[in-house]
């Protein structure tokens, strides 16, 4: 097993070929879906999804989902056409600003 500290960023990211399921997982993160929603979209359990996302992060040498989103968008790893349409969520109305009197 190689020493993780000796790995360069380039060696981690040399293989940017993502599988269709990996791209779908990233697209669902970019789409702002919850873990539960992402798992349903992809058709796997939540623990399996978390493991898959962790492996994608390791593959691309990013630390978290935020960095994964930035990396994927910057490197054009996904197309916005691949991002699932937003689910119909209830958005609470904005509270009006009331002047105190």
C-alpha positions in Angstrom: 0.0 0.0 0.0 1.5 3.4 -1.0 2.2 6.0 1.6 -0.7 8.4 1.4 1.5 11.4 2.3 3.7 10.7 -0.7 0.9 10.9 -3.2 0.7 14.1 -5.2 -2.5 15.8 -6.2 -1.8 14.9 -9.8 -1.5 11.2 -9.0 -4.9 11.3 -7.3 -6.6 13.1 -10.1 -4.9 11.5 -13.0 -7.9 9.3 -13.7 -10.8 11.6 -14.0 -12.9 9.1 -15.8 -16.0 8.8 -13.7 -18.6 6.1 -14.2 -22.2 7.1 -15.1 -23.3 6.4 -11.6 -20.5 8.5 -10.1 -21.5 11.4 -12.4 -25.1 10.9 -11.4 -24.2 11.0 -7.7 -22.2 14.2 -8.2 -25.1 15.7 -10.2 -27.6 15.0 -7.5 -25.3 16.7 -5.0 -25.0 19.8 -7.3 -28.8 19.7 -7.5 -29.1 20.3 -3.8 -30.8 17.0 -2.9 -30.8 15.5 0.5 -29.0 12.2 1.0 -32.3 10.4 1.1 -33.4 12.0 -2.2 -30.0 11.3 -3.8 -30.2 7.6 -2.8 -33.7 7.3 -4.3 -32.6 9.0 -7.6 -29.6 6.7 -8.0 -31.5 3.6 -6.7 -29.2 2.6 -3.8 -29.3 2.8 0.0 -28.2 5.8 1.9 -25.2 4.0 3.4 -24.1 2.8 0.0 -24.5 6.3 -1.4 -22.3 7.7 1.4 -19.7 5.1 0.7 -19.8 5.8 -3.0 -19.4 9.6 -2.5 -16.5 9.0 -0.1 -14.8 6.9 -2.7 -15.4 9.6 -5.4 -13.9 12.2 -3.0 -10.9 9.9 -2.5 -10.5 9.4 -6.2 -10.5 13.1 -6.9 -8.5 14.1 -3.7 -11.2 16.4 -2.3 -12.2 16.5 1.3 -16.0 17.0 1.3 -19.0 17.5 -0.9 -18.5 21.2 -1.2 -15.0 20.7 -2.7 -16.4 17.9 -4.9 -19.0 20.2 -6.4 -16.4 22.9 -7.0 -14.0 20.4 -8.6 -16.7 18.8 -10.8 -17.9 22.1 -12.1 -14.5 23.6 -12.6 -13.3 20.5 -14.5 -16.6 20.1 -16.4 -17.0 16.6 -15.1 -20.8 16.8 -15.3 -23.1 18.6 -17.6 -26.0 20.6 -16.1 -28.2 18.5 -18.3 -27.2 15.6 -16.0 -28.5 17.4 -12.9 -31.9 16.0 -12.0 -34.7 18.5 -12.0 -35.5 20.0 -8.6 -38.1 18.1 -6.6 -41.2 20.0 -5.8 -40.5 21.1 -2.3 -42.6 23.4 -0.2 -40.8 26.6 0.3 -41.9 28.5 3.3 -43.0 32.1 2.6 -40.6 34.9 3.5 -41.5 36.6 6.7 -42.3 40.2 6.1 -40.1 42.7 7.9 -42.2 44.4 10.5 -41.1 47.7 11.9 -41.1 47.8 15.6 -42.9 50.5 17.0 
